[in-house]
Amino acid sequence: MASGNMKDIKRRIKSVQSTMQITKAMELVASSKMRHAKERALGARPYFNALYQTITRLAGATRGSESIYTKPREVKNSLYIVIAGDRGLAGGYNANLFKLAAAEMQGKQAQVITIGKKAQEHYAKRPVTVAADYPGIAETMRISDTHP
């Protein structure tokens, strides 16, 4: 009887060690992806800074002047770009994102551009007009992918 119990315990220990090994490998892959994403974000920072400075300068120069771009007008149509995950591994991120988007769209004539498989799946089931879908594009995205 004791040897059967010992066998079960050894099998369980081996199973836990195997799970630990898989988890460690997943952690390494995730940290590598995170590092690459951070590098891409930091690489885009000079572009963002130049764009921000240009917009700030333009906003300051056009203050008080009449322009079709600064004239207040009624908003009739809205377009939302919803960027969600491709898998379901982001905790409550996707759910909170969809709640926020729904609250923002309430009472408006809204269209959606979905980025990510979860956003595509979510809005396929909803009565919202989808202008474009881009599932699975986040990991391999290049600037040329944004032109359409």
PLY file of the C-alpha trace (Angstrom):
ply
format ascii 1.0
element vertex 148
property float x
property float y
property float z
element edge 147
property int vertex1
property int vertex2
end_header
0.00 0.00 0.00
2.82 2.39 0.89
4.70 1.76 -2.36
1.57 2.67 -4.40
1.28 5.92 -2.51
4.97 6.63 -3.03
4.58 5.96 -6.76
1.70 8.48 -6.95
3.74 11.07 -5.07
6.75 10.61 -7.37
4.52 10.88 -10.44
2.97 14.07 -9.03
6.42 15.55 -8.31
7.51 14.77 -11.86
4.32 16.36 -13.22
4.85 19.54 -11.18
8.49 19.76 -12.32
7.40 19.37 -15.93
4.82 22.14 -15.48
7.48 24.38 -13.91
9.77 23.78 -16.89
7.01 24.68 -19.38
6.07 27.78 -17.38
9.69 28.94 -17.31
9.95 28.52 -21.10
6.73 30.52 -21.58
8.11 33.24 -19.29
11.29 33.47 -21.37
9.32 33.74 -24.62
7.02 36.41 -23.12
9.95 38.46 -21.80
11.64 38.28 -25.20
8.46 39.50 -26.95
8.09 42.26 -24.36
11.68 43.38 -24.92
11.14 43.55 -28.69
7.89 45.52 -28.25
9.64 47.95 -25.90
12.47 48.43 -28.41
9.95 49.17 -31.18
8.11 51.65 -28.96
11.34 53.41 -28.05
12.32 53.48 -31.73
9.08 55.33 -32.52
9.65 57.95 -29.82
11.62 60.42 -32.01
8.80 60.34 -34.58
6.24 60.97 -31.84
8.25 63.87 -30.39
8.62 65.55 -33.79
4.92 65.09 -34.53
3.92 66.43 -31.10
6.12 69.51 -31.48
4.72 70.20 -34.95
1.10 69.89 -33.82
1.77 72.07 -30.76
3.40 74.73 -32.94
0.49 74.63 -35.42
-2.09 74.83 -32.64
-0.32 77.85 -31.15
-0.04 79.59 -34.53
-3.70 79.08 -35.46
-5.15 80.10 -32.09
-7.84 82.72 -32.61
-7.89 82.40 -36.40
-10.72 81.03 -38.52
-10.04 77.73 -40.25
-12.16 74.82 -41.40
-10.00 72.62 -39.17
-10.58 74.60 -35.98
-14.21 75.59 -36.50
-16.60 73.81 -34.08
-19.09 71.54 -35.83
-21.60 68.87 -35.00
-20.20 65.34 -35.06
-22.47 63.05 -37.07
-20.33 59.95 -37.57
-17.62 58.45 -35.39
-14.92 55.91 -36.18
-13.27 53.97 -33.38
-10.08 51.96 -33.71
-10.29 49.13 -31.19
-6.96 47.40 -30.51
-7.46 44.16 -28.62
-5.40 41.03 -28.10
-5.02 38.14 -30.52
-5.27 35.53 -27.78
-7.14 35.73 -24.50
-4.10 36.07 -22.28
-4.38 39.72 -21.26
-6.47 39.33 -18.13
-9.35 41.79 -18.10
-7.82 44.02 -20.76
-10.10 42.95 -23.62
-13.27 42.98 -21.50
-12.51 46.44 -20.09
-11.63 47.72 -23.55
-14.94 46.53 -25.02
-16.89 48.07 -22.12
-15.13 51.41 -22.59
-15.69 51.35 -26.36
-19.38 50.51 -25.90
-19.79 53.37 -23.41
-18.10 55.81 -25.82
-20.22 54.64 -28.78
-23.53 54.82 -26.95
-26.00 57.01 -28.82
-23.62 57.71 -31.71
-23.53 56.65 -35.34
-20.32 54.65 -34.90
-18.11 52.45 -37.05
-15.22 50.32 -35.86
-11.83 49.28 -37.19
-10.78 46.17 -35.32
-7.17 45.24 -34.68
-6.66 41.83 -33.08
-8.59 38.57 -33.25
-10.52 39.19 -30.05
-11.85 42.54 -31.33
-12.84 40.94 -34.63
-14.70 38.15 -32.82
-16.37 40.59 -30.42
-17.74 42.95 -33.06
-18.79 40.13 -35.41
-21.49 39.35 -32.82
-22.60 42.97 -32.30
-24.76 45.34 -34.35
-21.85 47.72 -35.02
-20.64 48.53 -38.52
-17.09 47.20 -38.96
-15.16 49.34 -41.46
-12.10 47.06 -41.52
-10.64 44.04 -39.72
-6.95 43.43 -39.00
-6.68 40.21 -36.97
-3.25 38.90 -36.03
-1.33 41.92 -37.35
0.18 43.25 -34.12
3.26 41.03 -33.87
4.50 41.54 -37.42
3.18 45.04 -38.10
5.18 47.37 -40.33
4.49 50.98 -41.24
3.40 49.86 -44.73
0.59 47.85 -43.10
-0.96 51.09 -41.84
-1.38 52.71 -45.28
-4.81 51.18 -46.04
0 1
1 2
2 3
3 4
4 5
5 6
6 7
7 8
8 9
9 10
10 11
11 12
12 13
13 14
14 15
15 16
16 17
17 18
18 19
19 20
20 21
21 22
22 23
23 24
24 25
25 26
26 27
27 28
28 29
29 30
30 31
31 32
32 33
33 34
34 35
35 36
36 37
37 38
38 39
39 40
40 41
41 42
42 43
43 44
44 45
45 46
46 47
47 48
48 49
49 50
50 51
51 52
52 53
53 54
54 55
55 56
56 57
57 58
58 59
59 60
60 61
61 62
62 63
63 64
64 65
65 66
66 67
67 68
68 69
69 70
70 71
71 72
72 73
73 74
74 75
75 76
76 77
77 78
78 79
79 80
80 81
81 82
82 83
83 84
84 85
85 86
86 87
87 88
88 89
89 90
90 91
91 92
92 93
93 94
94 95
95 96
96 97
97 98
98 99
99 100
100 101
101 102
102 103
103 104
104 105
105 106
106 107
107 108
108 109
109 110
110 111
111 112
112 113
113 114
114 115
115 116
116 117
117 118
118 119
119 120
120 121
121 122
122 123
123 124
124 125
125 126
126 127
127 128
128 129
129 130
130 131
131 132
132 133
133 134
134 135
135 136
136 137
137 138
138 139
139 140
140 141
141 142
142 143
143 144
144 145
145 146
146 147
